């Protein structure tokens, strides 16, 4: 019951902040929960030791009592822009779908998700650093790995990752394309998954899903946006003959597109959770 109340308090903080989150709070917590179920026992112990220092970060409205709380902490703290605005650009790494994939662009001075995953993984693994600094790095790693697996946090069309594309979704009109993938669509995919996404995965499943580098993960998201997400939204890839983005228009996310998207989202969530577990074992394990 205590853990449930803490989780509800964390969700309330996210709602108050009024910020959009990749996968939404539910999706990010699911990524964290998958990782927790699949890390080694010594990694769990190391995470618990770091979480014991959460009060030292001094974000009581965004407490971290579990890895699920850590997964949403970087979105929760957006409510205090005066303190944390420097991290705003760390949540995405825009790669235009009408161009070519090139991670060297759109990441000035390391201010993007891919660079910050690698930076914070290094900080997390450094046992010489103060535990409170490593806890902050843990939260950023857990969150940004989730972010980079959300297709619209990489592949986009000069529309703020679909935030500028007005979209209707079933009985929930008046949204935008990004919010559909972050929230209602992700929640539908996660809750309908069979077997459930949060579980202990087999060695064979891990070998299949927990693969690739950070760049590979970003490329996958870009490819999903280019090959499926934008064509499903617009009926075609919204690029002109010169390879430039066409002007956006309001779209209706169809039921057919939803059914096609669900297995893609489930796989991205699974990949994020298992790849995160592997990264945490490397940084925190014996």
Order of alpha helices (4+ residues) and beta strands (2+ residues): alpha-alpha-alpha-alpha-alpha-beta-alpha-alpha-beta-beta-beta-alpha-alpha-alpha-alpha-alpha-beta-alpha
